Amino acid sequence: MSAYLSIEARVAERDVEVSLSAAHGETLAIVGPNGAGKSTVLTLLAGLLRPDAGRIELDGATLAGDGRWIPPHRRGIVLMAQQTLLFPHLSVRDNVAFGPRASGLSRSAARDAAERWLVEVGVRHLAERRATDLSGGQAQRVSLARALAAEPAVLLLDEPTAALDVDAAPELRILLSRALEGRTAVLVSHDPGDVSALADRTVRMAAGRIIA
């Protein structure tokens, strides 16, 4: 399959030099020990870190390289971080509606999108709650709804079940598996359960390089 998402980049300060790609609709897992450079790859793809050299492309468009730099909010790439980073002053519904609103949808259309994804991930009943009133599992579901409501071309998942207890993690994997069907994603996880349940292909990193 041809590459839909590709990165060939170097970050000297972190001693990371990586080259990898993912096909359209593929979930690519990156595994390896702490400090291997996995999260650096995600931040490069998301546009939160500029490479010292290299090129990042999505669907034939250059996101970084050759003097071109596309900022994070215009990339069509959403990072679901290990920490949910929900806005504490907003309701669950407004947290999920934030992405659609930022992309230009009207307030009512953004609320409709939020409602749809809250139903999809099973937390519609929490719509009026503040983010600070949620359990870890509930917050991860809301975070997933917020990520998907933005309709990203690529979803980046950084340790999506790490903060959950053993009972909540399998339920979130089921939701993620359904949400990732037909969607391009890059997953970073230390949990073999995440990788086996979600990934189509796996690469291994160590010391800032792809080794397998």
C-alpha positions in Angstrom: 0.0 0.0 0.0 1.2 3.5 -0.7 2.1 6.0 2.0 -0.7 8.3 3.2 1.3 9.7 6.1 5.1 9.8 6.1 7.8 11.3 8.2 11.5 11.4 7.7 12.9 13.8 10.3 15.8 14.5 12.7 15.7 16.2 16.1 19.4 16.8 17.1 18.7 17.8 20.7 16.8 14.6 21.4 19.1 12.4 19.2 16.1 11.2 17.2 16.3 10.3 13.6 13.3 8.5 12.2 11.8 7.4 8.9 8.4 5.7 8.7 5.0 5.8 7.0 1.4 4.6 7.3 -1.1 3.7 4.7 -4.6 5.2 4.5 -6.8 3.5 7.1 -3.9 1.8 8.8 -3.1 1.9 12.5 0.6 1.9 13.0 2.0 1.1 16.5 5.3 2.4 17.7 6.8 0.4 20.6 10.0 0.5 22.6 11.5 1.5 26.0 11.1 4.8 27.7 13.3 7.4 26.1 13.3 5.6 22.7 11.8 8.6 20.9 8.2 7.4 20.5 6.5 10.5 21.9 8.9 12.7 19.9 7.5 11.2 16.7 4.0 12.0 17.8 4.8 15.6 18.6 6.6 16.0 15.2 3.5 14.6 13.4 1.2 16.8 15.5 3.2 19.9 14.7 4.1 20.6 18.3 7.8 20.2 17.6 9.8 21.3 14.5 12.4 18.9 13.1 15.9 20.2 12.5 15.8 18.5 9.1 13.5 16.2 7.1 10.0 16.2 5.7 6.5 15.3 6.9 3.7 14.6 4.4 0.0 13.8 4.6 -1.9 12.7 1.6 0.7 14.2 -0.8 0.8 17.6 1.0 3.9 18.8 2.8 3.4 19.6 6.5 7.0 20.3 7.2 10.1 20.5 5.0 11.4 22.5 2.1 10.8 25.7 4.0 7.2 24.9 4.6 5.6 24.6 8.0 1.9 23.9 8.6 0.8 24.8 12.2 -0.9 22.2 14.3 -4.5 23.5 14.0 -4.3 23.3 10.2 -2.8 19.8 9.8 -5.9 17.6 10.2 -4.0 15.6 12.8 -5.3 15.3 16.4 -3.2 14.0 19.3 -5.0 12.2 22.1 -2.5 12.6 24.8 -1.9 10.3 27.8 -3.2 13.1 30.1 -6.7 14.0 28.9 -6.1 17.8 29.1 -9.8 18.5 29.1 -10.8 22.1 29.8 -11.8 22.1 33.5 -14.0 25.2 33.2 -16.1 23.7 30.4 -18.8 21.0 30.5 -18.2 17.7 28.8 -20.4 18.7 25.9 -18.5 22.0 25.4 -15.2 20.2 25.6 -16.2 17.9 22.8 -17.7 20.7 20.8 -14.5 22.7 21.0 -12.8 21.1 18.0 -15.7 21.4 15.6 -16.1 25.1 16.7 -12.4 25.7 16.1 -12.7 24.3 12.6 -15.4 26.8 11.7 -18.7 25.0 12.4 -21.6 27.0 13.9 -22.4 26.7 17.5 -25.4 24.5 16.9 -23.5 22.3 14.4 -20.7 21.8 16.8 -23.1 20.9 19.6 -24.7 18.3 17.3 -21.3 16.8 16.5 -20.5 16.7 20.2 -23.8 15.0 21.0 -23.2 12.4 18.3 -19.7 11.4 19.6 -20.8 11.5 23.2 -23.4 8.9 22.3 -20.9 6.9 20.3 -18.5 6.6 23.2 -21.2 6.0 25.8 -21.0 9.1 27.9 -24.0 11.2 26.7 -25.3 11.1 30.3 -22.3 13.1 31.4 -22.8 15.9 28.9 -23.5 18.6 31.6 -20.8 17.6 34.0 -17.5 19.5 34.4 -14.4 17.7 33.4 -13.1 17.8 36.9 -16.0 15.6 38.0 -15.1 12.7 35.8 -13.3 9.4 36.7 -10.2 8.5 34.8 -12.2 6.1 32.5 -14.9 8.7 31.8 -12.3 11.4 31.1 -10.6 9.1 28.5 -13.9 8.5 26.8 -14.6 12.2 26.6 -11.1 12.8 25.4 -11.7 10.3 22.6 -15.0 11.9 21.7 -13.3 15.3 21.6 -10.6 14.0 19.3 -13.0 12.3 16.9 -15.4 15.2 16.8 -12.7 17.2 15.1 -12.9 14.7 12.2 -9.1 14.3 12.0 -7.4 12.8 8.9 -5.0 11.2 11.4 -5.4 10.3 15.0 -2.4 10.1 17.3 -2.8 8.0 20.4 -0.2 8.3 23.2 -0.6 5.6 25.8 -4.4 5.7 25.6 -5.1 3.2 28.4 -2.1 3.9 30.7 -4.1 5.9 33.2 -7.0 3.4 33.4 -7.5 0.5 35.8 -7.6 -3.1 34.6 -11.4 -3.1 34.3 -11.7 0.2 32.3 -8.9 -0.5 29.8 -10.6 -3.3 27.8 -13.7 -1.2 27.4 -11.8 1.7 26.0 -9.9 -0.6 23.6 -13.2 -1.8 22.2 -14.3 1.8 21.7 -11.0 2.6 20.1 -11.0 -0.4 17.8 -14.4 0.7 16.5 -13.4 4.3 16.1 -10.2 3.4 14.3 -11.9 1.3 11.7 -11.0 2.9 8.3 -9.1 5.7 10.0 -5.4 6.4 9.8 -3.8 6.4 13.3 -0.4 6.2 15.0 -0.4 4.5 18.4 2.3 4.7 21.1 1.9 2.2 23.9 3.8 0.1 26.4 0.8 -2.1 26.8 0.8 -5.3 24.6 -3.0 -5.4 25.0 -3.3 -2.0 23.2 -1.0 -3.1 20.4 -2.6 -6.5 19.8 -6.1 -5.1 19.9 -5.6 -1.9 17.8 -2.5 -2.1 15.5 -2.3 -3.3 11.9 1.5 -3.0 11.9 4.2 -2.4 14.5 7.6 -0.8 14.5 10.1 -0.8 17.3 12.2 2.1 18.4 15.3 2.3 20.6 17.7 5.2 21.2 15.9 7.5 18.8 16.0 5.1 15.8 13.7 2.5 14.2 15.3 -0.9 14.8 12.6 -3.3 13.6 
